[in-house]
Amino acid sequence: MFYRLLMESVTRRGSRKLLAALAVWIGVTLVVALLALSLDVGDKMNRELRSFGANIKLEPASAAIPVRVGGHELAAAVQPAFLQESQLGALKSIFWVNNILNVSPRLWAKAEVQGRQCQLLGTNLENPPDYWQLTGSWPSSEDECLLGSDLARELHLTAGQTVLLGNSVFRISGVVATGGREDSALITALPTVQRLTGLEGKISEADISALTTPENKLAEKYRLDPKSITAAEYERWYCTPYPGSVAADIQQAVPGSAARVVRRVSESQGVVLSRIQSLVLLLGLLTLVTATLSTMGVLTSAVLERRTEVALMRAIGAHSENILRLFLTEAAFLGLVGGTLAAATGSWLGAWLVHAVFGSQSETHLALWLLSPLLGLLTALAGSALPVAHTLSQNTAEVLHGN
């Protein structure tokens, strides 16, 4: 009898039922799309935020020892230290290898440029940092170089002219501004600098861009005092791609090195990512609330139209629990239908948003296909609970008498 009443209840007033399922479908579609965007935003934004610069710097351990005088940190007064460029191959076998986006080895040296001592930088110019602002073009041959903006201004040189580096003549293909040491340096290909300085196979440092998770209390606790965390906390820290845990894995793989997190870059990335993810999740929550209110409006009208039917059922002996179960089962059916449809449309809309915002393909999130019907079910039940409870609270006799 219950299932017969349920089928008749669902099939009657089809436009009302369709409208309720439509409200659930649209609302859950938007929520699933925002959740898909939120799940993808971490990696996508990390790639976009590479313009901030590398978030991990790898250098020789001796060069990383701080020297403090009077509360001020100074550079260590030691002979230049180097790493072997071949050591960077070890990064291909570390735990976080898939999180490493780019490795840029560098070699710093002193050289005579136009008869004066200047900084010389050798690096990979085929994949320059995104934040370098170039006037001119990137070097395309070994006898071309870049000048930092400050050095170009001091030497009164510009793109297209030539510059004397030691006994070699280089053509200036462009002038770069970075806001860092590079602005006072002559920059050319790493192999060229290694050959000119007699430091074949050696590097001063490596800038590493890695996908990382913003630091939380656990990461901060480990950074301040590694000995203060338990074994379980250490395992959780080590298996989470915090900037510190990725840097520790890199340092362990390269003997004689020190991998330090560039706090200015990593903290900026963490703040941006956290705020964007919070915004997306807030929009998803507001959308879910709106969908629930829309469903409630539709179902309120549908339930109130059936007050007389409810009163008659109670008059012939139906219990309130049975009537409540009938209405909630009907609402659950509509919610599951709307939520199941939203699993497909929401995933499609989420993929479109990821492509529109980041210009790349979205990942497939199977969890959203399972979550979508559940969200539809909860939305429909929440939207129907209040009108059904209100209808059941009315006096049966008054309703049957038309009051």
Buried (B, 14 or more C-beta within 10 A) or exposed (E): EEEEBBEEBBEEBEEBBEBBBBBBBBBBBBBBBBBBBBBBBBBBBBBBBBEBBBBBBBBBBBBBEEEEEEEEEEEEEEEBBBBEBEBBEBBEEBBBEEBBBBBBBBBBBEBEBBEEEBBBBBBBBEEBBBBBEBBBEBBEEEBBBBBBBBBBEBBEBBBEEEBEBEEBEBBBBBBBBBEEEBBBBBBBBBBBBBEBBEBEEBBBBBBBBBBBBBBEEBBEBBBEEEEEBEEEEBEBBBEBBBBBBBBBBBBEBBEEBBBBBBEEBBBBBBEBBBEBBEEBEEBBEEBBEBBBBBBBBBBBBBBEEBBEBBBBBBEEEBEBEBBBEBBBBBBBBBBBBBBBBBBEBBBBBBBBBBEEBBEEEBEEBEEBBEBBBEBBBBBBBBBBBEBBEEBBEBEBEEBBEEE
